[in-house]
Amino acid sequence: QFDVFRGTAAAKPDENDDFPSKCTHQIKFGKKSHAECAAFSPDGQYLVSGTIDGFVEVWDHETGKLRKDLKYQANEDLMMHEEAVLSLAWSKDSELLATGDQGGKIKVW
């Protein structure tokens, strides 16, 4: 088939489009904390979470553990807000991360 609007041939649909049947990893938070938001970077290298207590943390999504290869995170110089982090957004090149908190502050990292 030919798509008149795009000027290209229609792509073949995936043959097997099953939904995931198992969870590969879990990230557990403390009793007084929980994730309010999470996002993968566009390049798939980072998974970042924003928590109710204001922490912005970078995770290894394959192991479910904090990324200690990042210098600031290994030294516990963590990204933080004074209020709950409710939103995360990455730049297209995965170089910048914007975070927004419950009080209306936006920080760019």
PAZAPA-4460 file (N, C-alpha, C; in steps of 0.05 Angstrom, whole numbers, plus 32768, in hexadecimal, padded with zeros to 4 digits):
% residues 109
    n_x    n_y    n_z   ca_x   ca_y   ca_z    c_x    c_y    c_z   seq   type   mol
   8011   7FE8   8000   8000   8000   8000   8011   8019   8000     1      Q     A
   8006   802E   7FF6   8014   8048   7FF5   8004   805C   8005     2      F     A
   8012   806B   8017   8005   807F   8028   8006   8099   8019     3      D     A
   7FEF   80A3   8010   7FED   80BB   7FFF   7FF6   80D4   800F     4      V     A
   7FF1   80D5   8029   7FF7   80ED   8038   8015   80EF   803F     5      F     A
   8022   80D8   8043   803E   80D8   804A   8050   80D3   8032     6      R     A
   8045   80CA   801C   8055   80C4   8004   8067   80AC   8007     7      G     A
   8060   809A   8018   8070   8082   801D   805E   8069   801E     8      T     A
   806B   8053   801D   805C   803A   8020   8056   8036   803E     9      A     A
   803F   802A   8043   8037   8025   805F   804A   8011   806B    10      A     A
   8051   8015   8084   8063   8002   8092   8053   7FE9   809A    11      A     A
   8061   7FD3   809A   8054   7FBA   80A3   8050   7FBB   80C1    12      K     A
   8039   7FB3   80CA   8035   7FB1   80E7   8047   7F9B   80F3    13      P     A
   804F   7F9F   810C   805E   7F8A   8119   804D   7F71   811B    14      D     A
   805A   7F5A   8116   804C   7F41   8116   8042   7F39   8132    15      E     A
   8053   7F3D   8146   804D   7F35   8161   804D   7F4E   8173    16      N     A
   8036   7F58   817A   8034   7F70   818A   8027   7F6A   81A5    17      D     A
   8033   7F57   81B3   8029   7F4F   81CD   8031   7F63   81E3    18      D     A
   8020   7F66   81F7   8027   7F77   820E   803B   7F69   8220    19      F     A
   804A   7F78   8230   805E   7F6B   8242   804F   7F5A   8256    20      P     A
   805B   7F43   825C   804E   7F31   826E   805C   7F2E   8289    21      S     A
   8074   7F3A   828B   8082   7F3A   82A5   8092   7F53   82A9    22      K     A
   8096   7F5A   82C2   80A5   7F71   82CB   80C3   7F69   82CC    23      C     A
   80D4   7F78   82C0   80F0   7F71   82C0   80FF   7F7A   82D9    24      T     A
   80F8   7F92   82E3   8105   7F9C   82FB   80F2   7FAE   830A    25      H     A
   80F7   7FB1   8324   80E8   7FC3   8335   80FC   7FD5   8343    26      Q     A
   80F4   7FEE   8347   8103   8001   8357   80F2   8007   8370    27      I     A
   80FE   8001   8387   80F0   8004   83A0   80F9   801E   83AE    28      K     A
   80E6   802C   83B9   80EB   8044   83C8   80E6   803F   83E6    29      F     A
   80EF   8051   83F7   80EB   804E   8414   80CD   8051   841B    30      G     A
   80C7   804B   8434   80AB   804D   843D   809F   8068   843C    31      K     A
   80B0   807D   843F   80A6   8099   843E   80AA   80A6   8423    32      K     A
   80B1   8097   840F   80B6   80A2   83F5   80A9   8091   83DF    33      S     A
   80A2   809D   83C9   8099   808E   83B2   809D   809F   8399    34      H     A
   809E   8093   8382   80A2   80A1   8369   8088   80AF   8361    35      A     A
   808A   80C8   8359   8074   80D7   834E   8075   80D7   8330    36      E     A
   808D   80D4   8325   8091   80D4   8308   80AB   80C6   8301    37      C     A
   80AC   80BD   82E8   80C5   80AF   82DE   80C5   80B2   82C0    38      A     A
   80DE   80B4   82B5   80E0   80B7   8298   80FB   80AC   828E    39      A     A
   80FA   809E   8277   8113   8096   826A   811D   80AD   8259    40      F     A
   8137   80B0   8257   8143   80C4   8245   813E   80BB   8228    41      S     A
   813D   80CD   8215   8137   80C6   81FA   814B   80B1   81EE    42      P     A
   8164   80B2   81F8   8178   809E   81EE   8176   8084   81FC    43      D     A
   8165   8082   8210   8161   8069   821F   8176   8062   8233    44      G     A
   8189   8074   8238   819F   806F   824A   8198   8074   8267    45      Q     A
   8185   8085   826D   817F   808D   8288   8161   8088   828E    46      Y     A
   815C   8081   82A7   8141   8080   82B2   8142   8092   82CA    47      L     A
   8132   80A7   82CB   8132   80BA   82E1   8117   80BA   82EF    48      V     A
   8118   80BC   830A   80FF   80BD   8319   80FE   80D7   8329    49      S     A
   80E6   80E0   832E   80E1   80F7   8340   80D0   80ED   8356    50      G     A
   80D7   80F3   836F   80C9   80E8   8386   80B9   80FD   8396    51      T     A
   80A8   80F2   83A7   8097   8103   83B8   80A7   8114   83CB    52      I     A
   80C0   810B   83D2   80D1   811A   83E4   80E5   812C   83D6    53      D     A
   80E2   8130   83BC   80F2   8143   83AD   810B   8139   83A0    54      G     A
   8111   8120   83A1   8129   8115   8395   8125   8110   8377    55      F     A
   813A   8115   8368   813B   810E   834C   8152   80FB   8349    56      V     A
   814D   80E2   8342   8162   80CE   8342   8164   80C0   8327    57      E     A
   817C   80B8   8320   8182   80AA   8307   8187   808D   830D    58      V     A
   8179   807C   82FF   8179   805F   8304   8185   8050   82ED    59      W     A
   8191   8039   82F3   8198   8025   82DF   8180   8013   82DB    60      D     A
   8172   8017   82C5   8159   8008   82C1   815D   7FEB   82BD    61      H     A
   8175   7FE2   82B8   817A   7FC5   82B4   817D   7FB7   82CF    62      E     A
   8188   7FC5   82E3   818C   7FB9   82FE   8178   7FC3   8312    63      T     A
   816B   7FDA   830E   8159   7FE5   8321   8167   7FF4   8338    64      G     A
   8181   7FFA   8334   8191   8007   8349   8199   8023   8340    65      K     A
   819F   8035   8354   81A9   8050   834D   81C2   804E   833D    66      L     A
   81C5   8061   832A   81DD   8062   831A   81F4   806F   832A    67      R     A
   8207   805F   8332   821E   8069   8341   8235   8072   832F    68      K     A
   8232   806D   8315   8247   8076   8302   8245   8094   82FC    69      D     A
   822F   80A0   8305   822C   80BD   8301   8239   80CB   8319    70      L     A
   824D   80DB   8315   825E   80E6   832A   824E   80F4   8340    71      K     A
   823C   8105   8338   822C   8114   834D   821B   8101   835E    72      Y     A
   8210   80ED   8352   81FF   80DB   8360   820F   80C8   8372    73      Q     A
   8227   80C0   8369   8239   80AF   837A   8242   80BF   8392    74      A     A
   8246   80D9   838F   824E   80EA   83A6   8237   80F4   83B7    75      N     A
   821F   80EB   83B0   8206   80F3   83BE   8200   8110   83BB    76      E     A
   8209   811D   83A5   8201   8138   839E   81E9   8136   838D    77      D     A
   81D2   8130   8399   81BA   8128   838B   81AB   8141   8380    78      L     A
   819C   813C   836B   818A   8150   8361   8171   8150   8373    79      M     A
   8169   8168   837C   8152   8169   838F   8141   8181   838B    80      M     A
   8128   817E   8393   8115   8194   8395   810C   8195   83B2    81      H     A
   8101   81AC   83BA   80F7   81AE   83D6   80DB   81A2   83D9    82      E     A
   80CE   819D   83C3   80B3   8191   83C4   80B2   8178   83B1    83      E     A
   809C   816B   83B0   8099   8153   83A0   809E   8159   8382    84      A     A
   80AE   8148   8375   80B3   814A   8359   809C   813C   834A    85      V     A
   808E   814C   8339   8076   8142   832C   807A   813D   830E    86      L     A
   808F   8149   8302   8093   8146   82E6   80B0   8146   82DE    87      S     A
   80B6   8137   82C8   80D1   8135   82BC   80CE   8137   829E    88      L     A
   80E1   8145   8292   80E2   8146   8275   80FF   8148   826B    89      A     A
   8106   8138   8257   8121   8137   824C   8123   8148   8233    90      W     A
   813A   8153   822E   813F   8160   8214   8142   8149   8200    91      S     A
   813F   8150   81E6   8140   813B   81D2   815C   812D   81D0    92      K     A
   8171   813C   81D8   818C   8130   81D6   8194   8122   81F0    93      D     A
   8182   8120   8204   8187   8113   821E   819C   8121   822F    94      S     A
   81A2   813A   8228   81B7   8149   8237   81AB   8159   824E    95      E     A
   8192   8161   824D   8186   8171   8261   816D   8163   826C    96      L     A
   8168   8168   8285   8150   815D   8292   8142   8174   82A1    97      L     A
   8128   8178   829C   8119   818C   82AA   8107   817D   82BE    98      A     A
   8106   8188   82D7   80F5   817C   82EB   80E3   8192   82F7    99      T     A
   80CA   818A   82FE   80B8   819D   8309   80AD   8193   8323   100      G     A
   80A9   81A5   8337   809F   819C   8351   8084   81A7   8357   101      D     A
   8079   819D   836D   805E   81A4   8376   805A   81C2   837B   102      Q     A
   8070   81CF   8383   806F   81EC   8389   8070   81FE   8370   103      G     A
   8074   81F2   8359   8075   8201   8340   8091   8207   8336   104      G     A
   80A6   81FE   8343   80C1   8202   833A   80C9   81EF   8324   105      K     A
   80D7   81F8   8311   80E3   81E7   82FC   8101   81EB   82FD   106      I     A
   810F   81D4   82FD   812C   81D5   82FD   8136   81C6   82E4   107      K     A
   814B   81D0   82D9   8158   81C4   82C1   8173   81BA   82CA   108      V     A
   8179   81A1   82C5   8191   8194   82CE   81A2   818D   82B5   109      W     A
***
